[in-house]
Amino acid sequence: MAVAGSSRALALLLLPLLVASQAAQREPELRFGPAPRQRPVRLFTEAELGGYDGREEDQPIYIAVKGVVFDVTSGKEFYGKGAPYNALVGKDSTRGIAKMSLDPEDLTHDTTGLTEEELKSLDETFNNVYKAKYPIVGYTARRILNEDGSPNPNFKPEDQPHFTIKDEF
């Protein structure tokens, strides 16, 4: 009789655990997946960059300034098709940004002959607008500018901000 009584007591003690275990099996288990990957940073040729000029609704909009390619899609009202600054996108518009110009002749990477004031304006806009607001998605294959605005023949993507070789694999 003592064995039967202790079996009943043990069953009563284990019953809440059994019920909790069955309830847990019916409820979906919450699992946290890895954080979503950011787009890899890459090098763009002039032709590739031209495909991100805001004409295609389903494509992101990219602009290059000082050889750094930014995704300005979130500013579609400024850079999208028919928007006021659409002429700047799909290319490296460093000179146009420096001169605050939409003149087709200024929509280039070339900074030759820019004044000290224009170079200062370029740096301020690059840091306070583009780097502050828009994600970096790559770099132009053609060139990156040195501090003096001249071409950097030793450009190495892995030495640039927001770039790691593992992003490419």
ABEGO torsion letter per residue (X at the ends): XAAAAAAAAAAAAAAAAAAAAAAAAABBBBBBBBBBBBBBBBBBBAAAAAAAAGABAABBBBBBBGGBBBBAAAAAAAABBGBAAAAABGBBAAAAAAAGBABAAABBABABGBBAAAAAAAAAAAAAAAAAABBBAEBBAABBBBAAGBBBAABBAAABBGBBAAAAX
